[in-house]
């Protein structure tokens, strides 16, 4: 009996850990997106005030907003892949039945995965070049590689999200549930 309660305790600890990881997985991108968006708004508001009220602008303000926007865009791309919220034309897939829809999503996911892995591979070379030559941003005086890393980070997250989506589709298929169509802006 003691082994059962110990096994249950271990199982519940493992379950609690998995639930915490799932929660982080669902919420981390949203919090990072909110943080970068707030940083952009705050930086631009400060720079507008400095430029038009104080008649002086900083050399770093425009760079902070630009690089925050770059990170925001790549994180948003991964979040949209997770929610299947990218712009798509799915008229042909919707005309078919559930099998056609599942096949369409699988083909789209495979194509996205191939593109993301290829782009991830190609996006590493500029970072290495930046590190080799020690390029710095003009205003912030920070390594350019830090900001170039947004592209491979974004594509790595896209790869992760596509794989998660494909695994979720397999689980839905085993349970006999329809494929997840994604979040729609308009119906």
C-alpha positions in Angstrom: 0.0 0.0 0.0 2.9 2.4 0.8 4.3 1.9 -2.7 1.0 2.8 -4.2 0.8 6.1 -2.3 4.5 6.8 -3.2 3.8 6.1 -6.8 0.8 8.3 -6.7 2.8 11.0 -5.0 5.5 10.8 -7.7 2.8 10.7 -10.4 1.2 13.8 -9.0 4.5 15.6 -8.8 5.2 14.6 -12.4 1.6 15.7 -13.3 2.0 19.0 -11.5 5.3 19.6 -13.3 3.7 18.8 -16.7 0.8 21.1 -15.9 3.2 23.9 -15.0 5.1 23.3 -18.3 1.9 23.3 -20.3 0.9 26.6 -18.6 4.2 28.2 -19.4 3.9 26.8 -23.0 0.5 28.4 -23.4 1.3 31.7 -21.8 5.0 32.5 -22.3 4.6 33.8 -25.8 1.6 36.0 -24.9 3.5 37.6 -22.0 6.6 38.1 -24.2 4.4 39.6 -26.9 2.8 41.9 -24.4 6.2 42.9 -23.0 7.7 43.8 -26.4 4.5 45.6 -27.5 4.6 47.7 -24.3 8.3 48.4 -24.8 7.6 49.7 -28.3 4.8 51.9 -27.2 6.7 53.3 -24.2 9.8 53.9 -26.2 8.0 55.7 -29.0 6.0 57.8 -26.5 9.2 58.9 -24.8 10.9 59.7 -28.0 7.9 61.7 -29.3 7.9 63.7 -26.0 11.7 64.2 -26.2 11.6 65.2 -29.8 8.7 67.7 -29.8 8.8 69.0 -26.2 12.4 68.9 -25.2 13.6 69.3 -28.8 16.2 66.5 -28.4 16.0 62.8 -29.4 18.1 60.0 -28.2 20.3 57.8 -30.5 19.0 54.6 -28.9 15.2 55.2 -28.9 14.6 54.3 -32.6 16.8 51.2 -32.3 15.0 49.9 -29.2 11.6 50.2 -30.9 12.9 48.7 -34.1 14.5 45.6 -32.5 11.6 45.1 -30.1 9.3 45.1 -33.1 11.5 42.5 -34.8 11.3 40.2 -31.8 7.6 40.9 -31.5 7.0 39.9 -35.2 8.9 36.6 -34.9 7.2 35.6 -31.6 3.8 36.5 -33.1 4.6 34.3 -36.1 5.2 31.3 -33.8 2.1 32.1 -31.7 0.0 32.3 -34.9 1.3 28.9 -36.0 0.3 27.5 -32.6 -3.2 28.8 -33.0 -3.3 28.1 -36.8 -4.3 31.8 -37.2 -2.1 32.6 -40.2 -3.8 34.0 -43.3 -4.8 31.0 -45.5 -7.1 30.1 -48.3 -8.9 26.9 -47.3 -11.9 26.8 -49.6 -10.8 23.5 -51.3 -10.0 21.9 -48.0 -13.4 22.9 -46.6 -15.2 21.5 -49.6 -13.9 18.0 -48.8 -14.8 15.9 -45.8 -12.9 15.4 -42.6 -10.2 13.2 -44.3 -9.6 15.9 -46.9 -9.3 18.5 -44.1 -6.9 16.4 -42.2 -4.8 15.8 -45.3 -4.8 19.5 -46.1 -3.6 20.4 -42.6 -0.9 17.7 -42.7 0.4 19.0 -46.1 0.4 22.6 -44.8 2.2 21.6 -41.6 4.8 19.6 -43.5 5.4 22.5 -45.9 5.7 24.9 -43.0 8.1 22.6 -41.2 10.3 22.3 -44.2 10.3 26.0 -44.8 11.0 26.8 -41.1 13.9 24.3 -40.8 15.4 25.6 -44.0 15.1 29.3 -42.9 16.4 28.4 -39.5 19.5 26.9 -41.1 20.0 29.9 -43.3 19.5 32.4 -40.5 22.4 31.2 -38.5 25.1 32.4 -40.9 24.5 36.2 -40.4 24.8 35.7 -36.6 28.1 33.9 -36.9 29.3 36.6 -39.3 28.3 39.3 -36.9 30.0 37.6 -34.0 33.2 37.1 -36.1 33.4 40.7 -37.1 32.1 42.1 -33.8 29.5 44.3 -35.4 27.7 46.6 -33.0 24.5 48.6 -33.2 25.2 52.4 -33.7 22.9 53.7 -31.0 22.8 51.0 -28.3 26.4 49.8 -28.8 25.2 46.2 -28.3 26.3 43.3 -30.4 24.3 43.1 -33.6 24.2 39.3 -33.2 21.7 39.7 -30.3 19.2 41.2 -32.6 19.9 39.0 -35.5 19.2 36.1 -33.2 15.5 37.0 -33.4 15.1 35.3 -36.8 16.5 31.8 -35.8 14.7 32.1 -32.5 11.4 32.8 -34.3 11.9 30.0 -36.8 12.9 27.6 -34.0 9.7 28.4 -32.2 7.8 27.9 -35.5 9.3 24.5 -35.8 8.3 23.7 -32.2 4.8 24.9 -32.7 4.3 23.0 -36.0 5.6 19.7 -34.4 3.2 20.4 -31.4 0.4 21.0 -33.9 1.1 17.7 -35.7 1.2 15.7 -32.5 -2.1 17.3 -31.4 -3.6 16.3 -34.7 -2.5 12.7 -34.2 -4.0 12.7 -30.7 -7.3 14.1 -32.1 -7.3 11.5 -34.8 -6.8 8.7 -32.3 -9.7 10.0 -30.2 -11.9 10.3 -33.4 -12.2 14.1 -33.0 -12.1 16.5 -36.0 -9.0 18.3 -36.9 -8.4 21.7 -35.3 -9.2 24.4 -37.9 -7.5 27.2 -36.0 -8.7 30.5 -34.8 -10.6 32.5 -37.3 -10.8 36.2 -37.5 -14.0 36.2 -39.6 -16.6 33.5 -40.2 
